[in-house]
Amino acid sequence: MILALTGATGFVGGHLLEQALAAGHEVRALTRRPQPARAAVTWIAGDLASSGRLAQGADALVHVAGVVNAPDRAGFAASNIDGTRRMLAAARDAGVPRFVHVSSLAAREPALSAYGWSKAEAEKRVEDSDLSWTIVRPPAVFGPGDLELLDMFRFARRHVVPLPPRGRLSVIAVEDLAALLLALATTAGPRTIYEVDDGTQGWTHDGFARAIGRAVGKRVLPLPLPGLLLSAAAAIDAAVRGAGAKLTADRVAYFRHPDWTIDPARRPPPALWQPTQTTDAALRRTAAWYRQQGLL
């Protein structure tokens, strides 16, 4: 098959690109920067605002690209809502049979954060389209190539991991998420929304912090922080790292929600996909990648 892919130079999209090539597919991938030539990959120069050529001749379009950090609501809208609308238009104009959209669990609670609002609005655009679509809502995604959880690994090496107020979350290894996206792109299926995880019943914040500690070979003390203290930490992160801050005010609002576990009723059917990576093993691989990159 020929797969059109946004976000191929990023974390999740990069893993999907590799799995698609390994399975013998051709990929048309959107990029804003020059990329080295690769067999079976056609790099399409442009961004979500200028991507009409991406979908031409494709059998499926997988829309992975989006932003998790933006300075304001307009910034989230420009990428996550308008970008999705443009990808839908490109797929429709090119007659692409399948559209797979990567959303987020945050879309379930659009009032909590600008990010969640933007992902919920993007989902509405997909659902209102006349394409053959599937929406995937991943929880926290981790694995080699991820930088969003790097700070937690660094804290774990110091034996103390600051956390949001007590709650639960689901997680998924990037390899498993990529495998699902590839299965959806290459298999006709119903118009539906899937929520996916590592196959467990979810993790407490404390339990996940301890799992990261095991991955770096340290015993850790999970340290849940009150909401006000998290907000203060976000202000400090913004002052120190500016636009590169990982703990933003918008994320604090998201983190303070007590339950970010998936709805088991929305899991994909086992005949289509099941997770193959245990979280403990995947966290160890993530830590090993950080060390190889000199980040940990």
Secondary structure, 3 states (H helix, E strand, C coil): CEEEEECCCCHHHHHHHHHHHHCCCEEEEEECCCCCCCCCEEEEECCCCCCCCCCCCCCEEEECCCCCCCCCHHHHHHHHHHHHHHHHHHHHHHCCCEEEEECCHHHHCCCCCHHHHHHHHHHHHHHCCCCCEEEEECCEEECCCCCCCHHHHHHHHCCEEEECCCCEECEEEHHHHHHHHHHHHCCCCCCEEEECCCCCCCEEHHHHHHHHHHHHCCCCEEEECCHHHHHHHHHHHHHHHHHHCCCCHHHHHHHCCCEECCCHHHCCCCCCCCCCCCHHHHHHHHHHHHHHCCCC
